[in-house]
Each structure stands twice: as C-alpha cells, then as structure tokens.
Amino acid sequence: MSVYFSFKTIPIKGDFSGYRNLFTLHRLVDPIGKMRSVIFIHILSFILLSSCQSGASSSNPAKEVVTVPLPEHDSITSPLVLAGHSDAGQRGFKSIITNRLKAKLIPSNGRRRELGITKIDGIFGVTHFFLDHDLTTGYVHRYTQNFFNKLTPDDFVMRFDRETPGSDVGIISYIRRGEMKTTDTLGRNIAFFRQWRLSDIDYREGNGIIEMYMMPSVFAAGSVSPQIRKGRTNPSGPQLTIWSQYDHTGYIPLDKFSKLDQRNGGTVVIIWEDITSHQILFQDVHGSLSDIMQAAISISKQYHADPVIAISDAGPMANKFLADDKHILDCTPFPLSGMDYAGAGFGYIP
C-alpha cells in the first residue's frame, strides 16, 4: 500500500549493511545574509508520518552550539538550510556548515518496543539512521564492528557528547579515529559511517560539465552507483552505497542524476578539516546524486580540502521521517520494524 503526502513551505520571520532512501522536516536559513526559518516536509511514497516521544530528556541547560560562520553569515540560528528542489514528495536539505550541532538520540526498534516508546519529542525528524548500532544501549552488530575495524586512523567517526551521563541529548561532532580517547566507544558515544574521499571518486570536469563514472549498482537493480577511481582501494567498497535509476554506464553528465525520490539519491554527511582553523567541519546533505556531488565539489574548492562523503545507512533505512509542527516524531512507521537492532539514529534539535 502506498500512501502519498503533499508538502508546503511556511516562511517564518527570524533569523546498507549496504542496503537500506529520506524524508524529514526542517527549519531553513536564507544564505543571503537576511535570515529566515522555513518548515518543510519531504515524504517518500510508502512512508506514513506522524509524531515521537523519548524516554529521556534533560532539564540542564544545553551546551552552546559552536558554528563556523561562512562569509555570507554573521550568525546562524537554525541547523538546516534549503537544498533546492523537490521530487515525488521529498524535499532536499542541507545542514549548515559547522563543527558541531545539538541532537537527540533515537533508540533502536527493539529498545523502543522494550520501553514502550512510540514517539520522540523535541526534534525536527530523523537526520540519520545508524548502521545497525544503538548509542542508547551500546549495541553494535558484528558486521558494523567489522566495518569499523577497517577504518584507518585518518578516517572520521561521529562523536556524541552527552549533556549529562545517560542523557539522549548532546552535541554531535566528527573526529578522526586516531583521535579517539580510551573512553570513546563504538555504540556508546561513537557512531560509524562508511566513507569515501572525493579524490577517490571517479568523476571529471571540463567545459563547465561534470561527469561521473557510473556502473550497475550492486545494491539496487536497474540502477547505477558512483565508482572509485581505477587503482584505488577503499575498505567501504569500490562503489558508493547510493544510487540512481539509469540505463547507461560509463562517464555520465551529473545533471542526468538530478532526481530525489525513493529510488534516486539519498543522505550523506560531508566531512573535512578546515586548513585555517584546523577544525573538523561537516554538512549533512539529503538530495540527488547531483546535489551531493556538487556540494562536495563546492566544499573542496571553497575550503581547498579533499572532503569525505560519508554514508550511515541506505535502502529502506535511508528513508527519513518527519516530526509534526510540535516537533514530535512518530516512530511506528519506521521500516524494518521486525529487526530489533535497526532503527536507531538521531535527529537535530530545533
């Protein structure tokens, strides 16, 4: 059964183990100096959407969220910005470029069932689902642990700094695996993302055209995925765990991959080190393959960096769910609900 939703944009003054596609609600910032917030909804055709309540919250004041202003920003008060287009009920988004953001954890399917949690409150929606691990319990699937063990000291991991011990609210940032402390533990305060450096991805630019080398996806029939360059190796695999429906292979113009829907595009976080401040910066992107690659290429040029494109999960779990206008998220329609270890993740806090 497919259920379709429509979305509207409301301006407000103010400031896959390799397989699993996205939607969520977001406040937006106008990047041209004058700031505004916008609430928008993007929805996948087979997903129902409602509201969600967590088991834990903190009465202590939140840590200040430190952001790195871009030249066109004097200040930033909202964590998400409009990415541009919408297709099939989904709306692309980008988070602001920053070094950390405030977020709330979402327990796995099994943990929510155990605790009787059907709703999570105080978030925009699901930003990322983790790849079969849960920071609220410490559970890590053995396949996820195997992936993690292959990371090099220079690869990035997500760190979650809780407001108070045991809290599900805290600050998200990214560090290199080699910078992990003895107290940092996968599944407790560390999350894993598969990742590929932009320089490893096989694409080329010329005469104002960007072409990406695409081959049949091993994750989705009738689709193609970006490949790494010949002679390169990557523990996350020779092709990215993201795809688009297309019937040709080889170097294909990027504008052929501008669709964002259940079978095209997805969600990544782009991570890099700023050579001036030496801070690890990041930007979440939900969009088409074209959106994602253009964002990464733009960052590489603006920051003179070789950013990482990191993917948490894919397939059904790449679908993102939206909270209602009171920031309450319904967890009951999450996919793969029969898999107790799936369904954990996080959402940004308004």
N, C-alpha and C positions, 0 to 999 in steps of 0.2 A: 504494500500500500504506500503510495506516495502522497505526501501532504505538502502543499505549496503555500508559502507565505510571501507577502509583499513587504517592502520596507519603505520608510520615509525618513527624510533627513530634517532635523529640527534645529535651527540655529539658536544658540543661546548666548547672550552677550557675556563678556568676561574674558576673561583672559584669551618501519616497517620492519620488533624484529623485522623489518623491511616491508611492511605492507599496510598498513592501516590508514579525507580531504577536508571546509572550515567555515565556521561562522561565529560571529560574536558582536557584541555591542561595544561601541567605542565613543569616547569624547575626543573631539578633534581640536587641533590648534591650526590657525591660519599661519603658514610660514612667512607671510609678508608683514612682519612687524606687528600689525594690528591683530590681536588675538581674539579668538572666539572659541567656544566649545560647541560641538555638534554631536548629537547622539544618532548613531545609525545602526541598522540591523542588516546582517547578511546571513542568508539561510541556505542550507542545502536541501534538495528536493525531498529527501527521505527522512529529515530530522524534525522532530517536534521540539518546541521550545517553550520554556516556562520560567520558573524561578527556583533558588537553592540555599539551605541553612547549614552552617557548620557547627561542629561541636564546640570549637574553642574560639575565644576572642580575648583580646587583652584590653584592660582599662588603662594601661600605662600609656603615656604619650608616645607617639610614633617617632622613630628616628627621622631626622631631617633627610630628605631625599636629595642627594647631590647630583646636579646635572651639569653637563659641559655645554655652555651656550654656543650656538653657531653664530656666525657673523650677523645674520639677519634676526637673531633672537636676543632681546635684552634679558628676558626671563621666560621660563616655561612652567606652566602650572598644570598641564594635562599630559599624561603619559603617551597618548596616542594621537596620530595625525592621519588625515585622509590620504589614501594612496592614489585614488583617481577614479577608476571605472568600476562598474558592477556588471555582472553577468549571472543569469539564472538564479537571481535572488541572493547572491553573495555580494559582499562589498569588500574590496581590498582595504588593507590598512597598513600603516607603519607605526611603530613606536617612535618616540623621539630618540635622537642620538644622545646617549648618556652613558654614565659609568655605573649607575645602579638605579633600581626602581623598587617601590614598595609593592608587595604582592601577598596573596593569601594562598595557602596550600589547599589542594583538593585531595581527599583520601581516595584510595582505590575502590573499585566496585565492591569487593569483599568486605573491606573495612567499613564502608558506608552502610552496607547491609547489616553488619555486625552491630553497629552503633545506632541503627535506625535513622540514619541521616538521609534525607531525600532532597534537601535544599542547602545551598551555600549562600550566605549573605555577604554583602559588602564588597562585591567585585563587579567588574564590567562583564565578565563571562570567562570562558576558558581561553587562555592565551596559548598554552602548550599542554599536551598530554605527554607524560614521561614514557620512555620506552621500558615498560614492564618493571618499574621500581616505584617505591612509595616513600616519600620523605616524611610522612606522618607516622610510619611504623618501622622503617628501616629495612623493609623487604626489598630484595633485589633478585630478580630472576637470574638463573645461572648463565643464560645467553647474554643478558645485559652485562653481567660481570665479565664475561669473556671479551665482549666488545671493549669494555672499559680497560681491561688489562693490556689491550693492544695500543692504547694511547701513548704517545711519546711525551717526554717532559715539557715540550713546547706546545702541545695541544691544549685546548681550552676545556674547562669544566665549569658548570654553573655552581655558584656557592649561595646558600641561603642562610643569612644571619638572622636568627630569631630575635624578636623584641625581648622576650623573656624565655627562660628554659621551658621547652614543651609547647610553646606557642605555635600556632599555624600561621601567624602573621610575621613578616620580616622583610628584609632587604635582599633583593636579588642582584648579584654581580657575577662577573666571569673572571676566572684566574687561570693561570697555566697549571697543568697537572703537577709540574715540578715545583710549584709554589705552595702546594697543599701542605698543611701542618699535620702533626701527628693526631690532632683532634678532628681533622676533616675526614669524613667517612662517606663513601658512596651509599646512598639510601637514607642517610641521616641528615646531612646538610650539603651534600654534593650530588648533583644530577649529571647524567651523561647525555651527550649529543654526538651523533655521527657527524663528521666534518670533512670538508674539502677546501683547500686553499683555492682562491680564484685563479692563481697562476697554474694550478694543476688541471683546471677545467679547459677542455678543448674548444676554444672559440677564437674568432679572428675579427679584426676591424679593418675597414677600408672604404674610402669614398663615402663616408658617412653611414655605412651599413655594418651592422654587427651580425655575424653568422655563427651559429653554434653547431658543433658536431653531434649529431643525434643518431642513436641506434635503437633497435627494438628493446623496449623495457622488459626486464626480467620480472618486474613486479606487477605489470598490468597489460593484458592482451590488447592488441590494437593500438598500442601507444609507444611513444619513443621517450628516451631519457637522455640527459646530458652525459657525456663521457669524459673521462680524464685523458690527458694527452698520452700519446704513444710513448712508451719508455718510462712513464711514471707509475708509481705504485701507491696505493692508499689502503690502510687496514679496513676502512669503511667500505671498500669495494671500488670496482672500475667504473661504475656509473652511479649517479646521484639517485637517492631514493625519492625522486619526484619525477613527474611525467606529464605528458600532454598527448592527446589523441592526434595522430598524424600518420599518413601512409607513405612517407618518403624518409629516407635515411641520408646520412652524409652531412655536409655543411648546409644548414638551412637558415635563411634570414630570421632574425629574432622576432620580427613582427608577425611571423606565422604562428607564434605561440603566445597570443595575447588574451586567450580565454581563461577565465577563472570560474570554474564550476566543479561539480563532483568528480569529474574525470580529467580535469586540467588544472595545473598549478598546485599551490599548497602553501605551507608555512615554513619559514626558516628564521633563524637569528643570524645576523651578520656580525662577526666579532673581529676586532683588530686592536692593535696598540697604537695610540697616538704618539708620533715621534717627538712632539713638542712637550706635552705634559707627562708622557710615559704612563698614561692611564689606559686601562683596557676599556674600550668603548664597545657598545653594541647597539643594534637596531633590529627589532623584530619586523618581519615583512610577511604579510599574507597577500598573495596575489598570483598572477600568471607567471609562467617561466620568464616571460619578457620583463615583467615588473621586478622580479627577483634579481635577474642578471643585470638589469640596468641600475638597480640600486647598488649592487656590489661593485660594478664598474665605476659608478659615480663616486662611491666612497674611496675606491682605490686611487682615483685621480685627485680628489679633494684633499685626502689625508696622506698621499704618497705612501700608501700601505698596500700590503697583499692580504686582504681580508679573508677570513674563513667563512664559508657558508655552512652553517650547522643545522642539522635536522633532528628533531627529537623523535617523532613517530610519523607514520604515514598510513595510507589506506583508510579504513573506517575511522581510525583514531586521529586522522588529520582533520576530521570534521570538528568544528568548534561551535560551542553552544553559547547562547546569549542570555544574559540576565535581563530581568524586566526593568522598568523605569525606576524601581526602588532598589536596584542592584541586588536582586535575589535571583539566584540561578537554580533551575530545576534540574536535578541530576538523573531523574528517572529515565529519560530517553537516551542516555549515553549508549553508544554502540558496544558490542561485545560484552553485554552485561553479565553473561554467564561465565566470563573469565574473571575470577576473583582478583588476580594480580594486575589486571588492566584498569584503566580509568583514572589513575592518579595524575595530578598535574598541578597547575597553578593558574591564577588569574590576577591581573593588576587591580589595585585598589583605587577607586576614584579620588 
